[in-house]
Amino acid sequence: MRLAVAGKGGAGKTTFCATAARLLARAGHRVVAIDGDTNPNLHAAMGVDAEAAARAQSLPTSLVSRRFDGPRLTAPLDEVLDRHALDAPDGVRLIRMGVPQHADEGCLCSAHAAVSAVLADLGAEPDTVAVLDLEASPEHLSRGTARHADALLLVAEPYFRSLEAVRLQASLAAETAIERVAVVANKCRTTTDVEAIDEFCANHRLELVGHMPWSDAVLDADAASHPLLDHEPADPLIDAIAAVAGRLVQPVKPQEVGS
């Protein structure tokens, strides 16, 4: 199962990916998390040591061979993971997209292709869940970065700009081979917030897979440089993330959420 997560900047993509990846690993899955953002911070949200992250090499573009059906890896996937993955809490393996090294060095097409190639090869791995945290841009759809995802989850906040970003990305995703496009409502404070996203999804015929509440614990965890799952394991948002992950991948047992 390959799950890509997208949405407007600040919508909650990285918090969702980091928490869902660890919960799925606790549930017994082999989980590979991919930071598909050229400004990477998934490692911090997962609890990977900053020094270890600084030493790790991002995905090199030399790993990619371009073929008629899209980019593919030039080395076996396990070898790529052994060389480039970071060990994250709960047994998650984390790999990161290449980032710019200098100003004016040109586009990042090859870095996107490397992520696409990894995602393609992960599809042949049994009992493996890939969670791809995408950058806040439709570029990952226009470049085909997420073309091999089995599902695309769009994180929506209850206000116009966020919903417009979801609408655009959903329309682009409809032109790809991604089989399932779904929306999760995030940062819901009131019934009005919930109703706004419910109405939006109904009007645009989008599958809504859950509602996630506003959480002050997310802000507190970030201020303390701690993952939400470690900082406040009983926070209601974690239960909501577990429920959404369950609907998209496999049910996460309640006792596994706070373990």
N, C-alpha and C positions, 0 to 999 in steps of 0.2 A: 504494500500500500504506500503510495506516494502522495503526500498532502502538501500543497503549496498554500501559503497564507499571504494575503495582500490587503491593501486598503490605504487610506490617506495617512500621511505622516502623523504620528501621535495617536493613532486610533487604538493601539494596544496589540499590534501584531507580535512584537517581540516578547511581551509578557505572556501572551497566549502560547507561542511556540516553545518558549523555554519551559513553561509549566507543563504543557501537554506532553512534551517529549519525555520529561522525567516521570510523569505519571504513567505513561505508556510503558516505559522501561520497568517501572515497579510492577506493572501488571504482567510482566513476563516477555514482552516483545524485545527483539533486537532493534534498537533505535539508532538511526543516523540523523543527526540534526545538521542542516546546512544553512549557514549564514550567507544569504544571497544579496547582501547589501554592501556597497563599496565603502560605507562608513560603518564597519562592523561593531556590534555591541551585544550580539546574542550570547557570547561567552560570559559577559558580566551578568546577564539576566539568569544564566544557568548556574552560576557559582564557580566558574573556572578561574583559577588563580591568574591575576593580571600578569605576573612575570612569566608564567608558563605560556599564556596567550601571546605575549610579546615575542617569545622565542620561536613559536610555531610558524611554519611556512604556509602561506595561503596556497590555494590551488594554482599550480603553474600552468600557463597556457600551452606549454610544450606537451601536456598530457592529451591534447585533443587532436583527433583526426577527423577531417570533414568528409562526410559521405552523403550519398543521395538522400538518405533518410534522416539526416541531421548529424551533429557532432557525436563522436564516440571516443571512449578512452583508448589510449594506445598501450595501456598497461592493465593487468587484472585489477578488478575493483578492490579486492582485499589488500593488494600491494599498495594501491593508492591510499587506502585508509591507514595502513600501517605507517606509511611515510608522512602523511599530512594531517591525520586526525588528532584532535585533542581529546584526552580522556575527561569527560564531564561527569558530574555526580550521577549516581544511580546507574552507572554503566553505559550512559549515552556516549556515542562517538560524535564529535563535532568537527566539521570542516568548514573552511571559510573561503569565500570568493576572493579573487585577486583584487587588490586595491591600487589606486594610482601611486606611483613612486615619485613622480615629478610633475610640475606644472607643464601644461602645453604638450603633453606626450601623446595626445590623440584619444580616440574613442576606446571604450572598454569592450568591444565586440568579442574579443578572444576570452576575456574573463567570463562573460555571459555564456559563451560556448562551453567553457569548462564545467560550469554548473549544470548546464543542460546535459552534457555527456555523463556526468556522475548520476544525475537523476535517471537517465535512460538505462544505465547499467544496473541501478538499484532495483529496477523492475523485475529483474531475473532472480533476485535474491529471495528465497522462501522465508516466511516468518520474520520479515524485516519491515519496519515502518520508517519511512523517510519523512521528516518534517522540514520544509523549506520556508525560511523566513525571507520574504521578498522586500525589496526596497520600495519606498513610497513613490512609485512612478509606474505608468503603464508600459515603460520600456521593456520590462521582463516579458510582456505579452507581445509587443511588436518585434522583439528580437527572438522570440521563441524560447526564452530561458526556461519557462515552466511548461513547455509543450508536452513533456512526458509525465506530467502529474496526473494521477488518477482522479484527484479532486482539487478544486480551487476554493478555498474559504475566504470570503471577503468580509473583513471586520468593519462594521458600520457603527458610527456614533450618531446620536439623534439630532443632527443638525444638517443644514443644507449642503455645505461644502463637502462634508464626509459622504453624504448620500450621493452627491453628484460624482464623486470619485468612484464609488461603488458602481454606479450606473455605467460609467465609461468602461471600467474594467470588466464588468459583466458582458457588455456588448462586444468587447474585443475577445473575451474568452469564448464567446459563442461561435467565433470564427475559427477556433482551434480544435484540436482533437481531444481536449480535456473532457472527460465524460460527465463529470458532475461539477456544477458551480453552485455554491451555497453561500448564504449570508448568516453571520452571527451578529446580533445586536450587542453593543458594548456600552459601558458607562451609563446604564439606565438608572436614573434617580427616581423617576416618577412613572405613574401609569401613562401619562401623556407621552413620555419618551418611548415607552414600549409601543404604544399605539401608533406613533409616528413611523417607526420602522416597520411595524406590521403592515401598515397601509402602503408604505413604499414598496415592500416586497410583493404585496398583492397586486399593486398597479403594474409592476414590471415583471410579474410572473417569475419571481425568484424564490427559490427554496429557502426558507428560514429554519435554521437548525437549533436556535436557542437564543436566550437572553442572558447577558452577563451584567451584574450590577456594578454601579460605581463603587470603587474601593479606595478609601484613604490609605489602606495598608500598602497599596502599590507605590504611592508617593513616599511613604515612610521607608519602605524597603529600598527604594532607589536612593533616597537620601543617605541611608546607612550602607549603601553598596552591598546589599544582600539580596539574594533571590527571594521572591515573594514566598515560594514554597518553604523556605527555611525561616524567613522572618516572621510570618504569620500563617502557620499551617492550617489553622482553623478558619481562615477568612472565607466568607461565602463565595467569593470569586473563584476560589480553587475548586469548590464543588461544581460551580457552573462550567468551568473549563473541562473538568472531568466528564461532565454530562455531554458536552459538545464533542469531545474527543471520542466518547463512546458511540455517539451516533454516526460519526464519520469513519471510525476504525474498528473499535471493539469495546464493549462495556468495561469500564474501570470500576472495580468493586469499591464501595464506600470505605472499607477499612484500609484500602491501599492509599487513599488520598492523604491521610495524615501520618502515614508510617515513615 
